């Protein structure tokens, strides 16, 4: 079984390099862990909502606002948005290596009300795979 840092918990905000949509560092929320593949499941945090999502009422409802006032040490814009319509994956070993090398950073815990709304939106999204929802619902593995 894979080891992971003590802070590694659902609802944790991290900033890490991603290969998609283009190579850059993004803020993300840890949603769950796929033990079979050694991957974490994450939701992206965006500084704005795309026109495509703005024009789609269903997708727009799946965006959760995070206020700068609640996370002043992280966000520079007044409002950021968690996209709960898509779950992405990242290799946990790569993330741990990025953290050790300073390429990624552990930022903060979500406030409880934000966490509940984000997880509710993700689990109720019809576009997210049932298998991913099972990993999100499951308890993270504990390794000593």
C-alpha positions as CSV (number, residue, x, y, z in Angstrom):
1,X,0.0,0.0,0.0
2,X,1.2,3.5,-0.8
3,X,2.4,6.0,1.8
4,X,1.1,9.6,1.7
5,X,1.8,12.7,3.7
6,X,-0.1,13.2,7.0
7,X,-1.9,16.3,5.7
8,X,-3.3,14.3,2.7
9,X,-7.1,14.5,3.4
10,X,-10.2,15.0,1.4
11,X,-11.1,18.7,1.1
12,X,-7.4,19.8,1.2
13,X,-6.4,22.6,-1.2
14,X,-3.2,22.0,-3.0
15,X,-1.3,23.8,-5.8
16,X,0.5,21.6,-8.3
17,X,1.6,21.3,-11.9
18,X,-0.9,19.8,-14.3
19,X,-0.5,18.6,-17.8
20,X,-4.0,19.6,-18.7
21,X,-5.5,21.8,-20.0
22,X,-1.9,23.1,-20.5
23,X,1.2,22.7,-18.5
24,X,0.8,25.1,-15.5
25,X,0.3,25.1,-11.8
26,X,-3.3,25.1,-10.6
27,X,-5.1,25.1,-7.3
28,X,-7.1,21.9,-6.8
29,X,-9.2,20.2,-4.1
30,X,-8.4,16.6,-3.1
31,X,-11.6,14.6,-3.6
32,X,-10.5,11.0,-3.1
33,X,-8.0,8.3,-3.8
34,X,-7.9,5.4,-6.3
35,X,-5.9,2.8,-4.5
36,X,-5.7,0.5,-7.6
37,X,-4.0,3.1,-9.7
38,X,-2.2,5.2,-7.0
39,X,-4.0,8.3,-8.1
40,X,-5.7,11.1,-6.3
41,X,-9.0,12.5,-7.6
42,X,-9.1,16.3,-7.8
43,X,-11.4,19.2,-8.8
44,X,-9.8,22.3,-10.3
45,X,-10.2,25.8,-8.9
46,X,-10.5,28.5,-11.6
47,X,-10.3,32.2,-11.3
48,X,-13.1,32.7,-13.7
49,X,-15.9,30.7,-15.3
50,X,-15.6,30.0,-19.1
51,X,-18.3,31.3,-21.5
52,X,-19.3,27.7,-22.3
53,X,-20.1,27.0,-18.6
54,X,-21.8,30.4,-18.2
55,X,-24.1,29.6,-21.1
56,X,-25.0,26.1,-19.7
57,X,-27.2,26.4,-16.6
58,X,-26.6,22.8,-15.5
59,X,-22.8,23.3,-15.6
60,X,-23.0,26.8,-14.0
61,X,-24.8,25.3,-11.0
62,X,-21.9,22.9,-10.5
63,X,-19.4,25.8,-9.9
64,X,-18.8,26.5,-6.2
65,X,-17.6,29.9,-5.3
66,X,-14.7,30.3,-2.9
67,X,-14.4,33.8,-1.4
68,X,-11.0,35.4,-1.0
69,X,-12.2,36.7,2.4
70,X,-12.3,33.0,3.5
71,X,-9.0,32.0,2.0
72,X,-6.9,35.3,1.9
73,X,-3.6,33.4,2.1
74,X,-4.4,31.5,-1.1
75,X,-6.5,33.6,-3.5
76,X,-5.7,37.0,-5.0
77,X,-9.1,37.5,-6.8
78,X,-12.3,38.3,-4.9
79,X,-13.9,35.0,-6.0
80,X,-12.6,31.7,-7.3
81,X,-14.6,28.8,-8.6
82,X,-14.4,25.0,-8.0
83,X,-15.5,23.1,-11.1
84,X,-17.5,20.2,-9.7
85,X,-18.5,19.0,-13.2
86,X,-15.2,17.3,-13.9
87,X,-13.0,15.0,-11.8
88,X,-9.4,14.8,-12.8
89,X,-6.6,12.4,-11.7
90,X,-3.0,12.9,-10.7
91,X,-0.4,10.2,-9.7
92,X,0.1,10.5,-5.9
93,X,3.8,9.5,-6.2
94,X,4.4,12.3,-8.6
95,X,2.6,14.8,-6.4
96,X,4.6,13.7,-3.4
97,X,7.8,14.2,-5.4
98,X,6.6,17.6,-6.6
99,X,5.9,18.6,-3.0
100,X,9.4,17.4,-1.9
101,X,11.0,19.4,-4.7
102,X,9.0,22.6,-4.1
103,X,7.1,22.3,-7.4
104,X,3.8,21.8,-5.6
105,X,2.5,23.0,-2.2
106,X,0.0,22.1,0.4
107,X,-2.2,25.2,1.0
108,X,-5.1,24.8,3.3
109,X,-8.2,22.9,4.4
110,X,-11.6,23.9,2.9
111,X,-14.1,25.5,5.3
112,X,-16.6,22.8,6.3
113,X,-19.6,24.4,4.5
114,X,-17.6,24.8,1.2
115,X,-16.4,21.2,1.5
116,X,-19.9,19.9,2.0
117,X,-21.2,21.8,-1.0
118,X,-18.3,20.8,-3.3
119,X,-18.6,17.1,-2.4
120,X,-22.4,17.2,-2.8
121,X,-22.1,18.8,-6.2
122,X,-19.5,16.3,-7.4
123,X,-21.4,13.3,-6.1
124,X,-24.7,14.6,-7.8
125,X,-23.1,15.4,-11.1
126,X,-24.4,13.1,-13.8
127,X,-21.3,13.5,-15.9
128,X,-18.9,12.0,-13.3
129,X,-18.2,8.3,-13.5
130,X,-19.9,6.0,-10.9
131,X,-16.5,4.4,-10.2
132,X,-15.0,7.8,-9.4
133,X,-17.9,8.6,-7.1
134,X,-17.2,5.4,-5.2
135,X,-13.6,6.5,-4.6
136,X,-14.8,9.9,-3.5
137,X,-17.3,8.4,-1.0
138,X,-14.7,5.9,0.4
139,X,-12.5,6.5,3.3
140,X,-8.9,7.3,2.5
141,X,-6.5,4.4,3.2
142,X,-4.3,4.8,6.3
143,X,-0.7,3.8,6.1
144,X,1.7,3.9,9.1
